[in-house]
């Protein structure tokens, strides 16, 4: 995944992601997939209570990395919004928007934590760093102004949208299993939620942020580095 460094390429990439989301969200199968982990839990349902056996080491590695990176991303997202709320929580306009997006990320984290437990995947060893870095990025961009806080969301969600799309292609290579089918629907749902956050950010003038192009490049690049580190550690 490469985050473009010029404004026109970023804009094209964002439009492409949002346009593809408008098509994909017409699929009802993924619209409430996460409820399998947030609603009443059926311990007899193999999609939520079992994990594939007989995978090759490479296939198992695809699953482990996907879950570890996604859970770490939700940790970081929660702390980004926590940092933004610490600064902008009382703002009558963006405060409720940030809180709404944060509430969704809290649900995402619950889902990812339960997926880690189901598939017996260890979380990244960088959780503490993800928390501190997330809070720092959120608070600093919020101190720069409301537009910069929205630019942070735009940059992060652009990378995450691409990451989820690439991840779905990898998951499609795994042998069929009820838990994998559910996981792919969960990933689609989370991806679409993140792209809605991107829409909210742009609608609230993220691209008017001071040094928008530089800010987007730095934050997006940091996300890419974090993804690679969490794959390995």
C-alpha positions in Angstrom: 0.0 0.0 0.0 1.3 3.4 -0.9 -0.2 6.7 0.2 0.1 9.2 -2.6 2.0 12.4 -1.8 0.3 14.8 -4.2 -3.1 16.3 -3.6 -4.7 15.2 -6.9 -3.7 11.5 -6.4 -5.0 11.5 -2.9 -8.2 13.0 -4.0 -8.6 10.4 -6.8 -7.8 7.6 -4.4 -10.4 8.9 -1.8 -13.1 9.3 -4.5 -12.3 5.7 -5.7 -12.6 4.3 -2.2 -15.9 6.1 -1.5 -17.4 5.1 -4.9 -16.5 1.5 -4.4 -18.0 1.6 -0.9 -21.3 2.8 -2.3 -21.5 -0.3 -4.4 -20.2 -2.7 -1.7 -22.5 -1.5 1.0 -25.5 -2.7 -1.0 -24.5 -6.3 0.1 -26.6 -7.1 3.1 -24.5 -10.0 4.2 -21.8 -7.8 5.8 -24.0 -5.0 7.1 -24.4 -6.6 10.6 -21.7 -9.2 10.6 -20.2 -7.7 13.8 -23.4 -8.4 15.7 -22.3 -12.0 15.9 -19.7 -10.7 18.4 -21.6 -7.9 20.0 -25.0 -9.4 20.4 -26.1 -12.7 22.0 -23.2 -15.2 21.7 -24.0 -18.7 20.4 -21.3 -21.0 21.6 -22.6 -23.7 19.2 -22.1 -21.6 16.1 -18.9 -22.7 14.4 -18.4 -19.3 12.8 -17.9 -17.7 16.2 -16.7 -20.6 18.3 -14.2 -22.4 16.2 -11.0 -21.7 14.2 -9.7 -23.5 11.1 -7.5 -26.5 11.6 -5.3 -28.1 9.0 -4.1 -24.8 7.5 -0.6 -24.7 6.3 1.8 -22.4 8.2 1.6 -19.8 5.4 -2.2 -19.9 5.5 -2.3 -19.6 9.3 0.2 -16.7 9.1 -2.2 -14.8 6.8 -5.0 -15.2 9.4 -2.8 -14.4 12.4 -1.3 -11.3 10.8 -4.7 -10.0 9.7 -6.3 -10.2 13.1 -3.2 -8.9 15.0 -2.9 -5.8 12.7 -6.6 -5.1 12.7 -6.9 -5.3 16.5 -3.8 -3.0 16.9 -5.4 -0.6 14.5 -8.6 -0.4 16.5 -6.5 0.2 19.7 -4.8 3.1 18.0 -8.0 4.5 16.5 -9.6 4.5 20.0 -6.7 6.5 21.4 -6.7 8.9 18.5 -10.3 9.8 19.2 -9.6 9.9 22.9 -6.9 12.5 22.3 -9.1 14.5 20.0 -12.0 14.4 22.5 -9.6 15.7 25.3 -9.1 18.8 23.2 -12.3 19.2 21.1 -14.9 17.3 23.2 -16.7 20.5 24.2 -16.9 21.9 20.6 -20.5 22.0 19.6 -19.9 21.1 16.0 -17.1 18.5 15.9 -17.3 17.2 19.4 -20.4 15.1 18.7 -19.0 13.9 15.4 -15.8 12.7 17.0 -17.7 11.0 19.8 -19.9 9.2 17.2 -16.9 8.0 15.3 -15.2 7.0 18.6 -18.2 5.0 19.7 -18.0 3.0 16.5 -14.3 2.3 17.1 -15.1 1.1 20.6 -17.4 -1.5 19.1 -14.8 -2.4 16.5 -12.3 -3.0 19.3 -14.7 -5.3 21.1 -15.2 -7.3 17.9 -11.5 -7.6 17.2 -10.7 -8.6 20.8 -13.2 -11.4 20.5 -11.8 -12.5 17.2 -8.3 -12.7 18.7 -9.6 -14.9 21.5 -11.6 -17.1 19.1 -8.6 -17.7 16.8 -6.1 -17.8 19.6 -4.0 -15.0 18.1 -1.7 -13.0 20.4 -2.0 -9.2 20.2 0.9 -7.1 19.0 3.6 -6.4 21.6 3.3 -2.8 20.6 -0.1 -2.1 22.2 1.3 0.4 24.7 3.1 2.3 21.9 -0.1 2.3 19.8 -2.0 3.8 22.7 0.5 6.5 23.4 1.1 7.3 19.7 -2.6 7.4 19.0 -3.4 9.7 21.8 -0.5 12.0 20.8 -1.5 12.2 17.2 -5.2 12.8 18.1 -4.4 15.5 20.7 -1.8 17.3 18.6 -3.9 17.5 15.5 -6.9 18.7 17.6 -4.7 21.4 19.0 -3.9 22.5 15.5 -7.6 23.1 14.9 -10.8 21.3 13.9 -9.8 21.0 10.3 -6.5 19.4 11.2 -8.3 16.9 13.4 -10.6 16.0 10.5 -7.5 15.8 8.2 -6.0 13.2 10.7 -9.2 11.1 10.3 -9.1 11.5 6.5 -5.5 10.4 6.3 -5.9 7.4 8.6 -9.1 6.2 7.0 -7.7 6.4 3.5 -4.9 4.0 4.5 -7.2 1.8 6.4 -9.7 1.5 3.6 -6.9 0.4 1.3 -5.5 -2.0 3.9 -8.9 -3.7 4.4 -9.4 -4.1 0.6 -5.9 -5.7 0.3 -6.6 -7.9 3.3 -9.9 -9.2 1.9 -8.0 -10.4 -1.2 -5.6 -12.3 1.1 -8.4 -13.8 3.1 -10.0 -15.0 -0.2 -7.0 -17.3 -0.7 -7.8 -19.2 2.5 -9.7 -22.5 2.4 -13.3 -22.3 3.2 -14.4 -22.3 6.9 -17.4 -20.8 8.6 -15.3 -18.5 10.7 -13.4 -17.2 7.7 -16.6 -16.4 5.9 -17.8 -14.4 8.9 -14.5 -12.7 9.3 -14.5 -11.5 5.7 -18.0 -10.0 6.3 -16.8 -8.4 9.5 -13.8 -6.9 7.6 -16.2 -5.5 4.9 -18.4 -4.0 7.6 -15.5 -2.4 9.4 -14.0 -1.1 6.2 -17.3 0.6 5.2 -17.5 2.2 8.7 -14.0 3.6 8.3 -14.8 5.0 4.9 -17.9 6.7 6.4 -15.5 8.4 8.8 -13.5 9.5 5.8 -16.7 11.0 4.3 -17.4 12.8 7.6 -13.9 14.2 7.7 -14.0 15.6 4.2 -17.5 17.0 4.7 -16.1 18.9 7.7 -13.4 20.6 5.8 -10.4 18.3 6.5 -8.8 19.6 3.3 -8.7 23.1 4.6 -6.3 22.1 7.3 -3.0 23.9 7.5 -0.4 22.1 5.4 -3.0 19.5 4.5 -0.8 17.6 2.0 2.1 17.4 4.4 -0.1 16.4 7.3 -1.8 13.7 5.3 1.5 12.3 4.1 3.1 12.2 7.5 0.1 10.6 9.2 -0.6 8.2 6.3 3.0 7.2 6.2 3.0 6.6 9.9 0.0 4.3 9.5 1.8 2.2 6.9 4.8 1.9 9.1 2.6 0.8 12.1 0.9 -1.8 9.9 4.2 -3.4 8.9 5.6 -3.3 12.5 2.4 -5.0 13.9 2.7 -7.7 11.3 6.1 -8.7 12.7 5.9 -7.9 16.4 
